[in-house]
Amino acid sequence: MVKATRVVPSEAMQVDARYPQLRALLWSRSTTEVTEEEAFALYEAHGPWVERARMSPEEGRLFDALVERFGRGVFLG
């Protein structure tokens, strides 16, 4: 039996210089504040342009955590 997990909504986070790849994905938005779920959706929607090697160590940890939480360990980008 598979147990359903419920994702608790996340609070908005400020995307600053610690997250260079995510910040670049926000080019069309007027704000630099996103929830974790929105951040994951941005990474996935722009997957071909996400360069894991260019992420800061802190962004890499955030990215991995988002993939685990919202992608169930799978990044489709």
DASUL-V213187 format. One record per run of one state. SS is the DSSP state (helix for helix, strand for strand, loop for the rest). FROM is the first residue (numbers start at 1). LEN is the number of residues. If there is no record, write none. Layout:
SS/FROM/LEN
SS/FROM/LEN
//
This chain:
loop/1/12
strand/13/2
loop/15/5
helix/20/6
loop/26/7
strand/33/2
loop/35/1
helix/36/10
loop/46/1
helix/47/3
loop/50/2
helix/52/3
loop/55/2
helix/57/14
loop/71/7
//
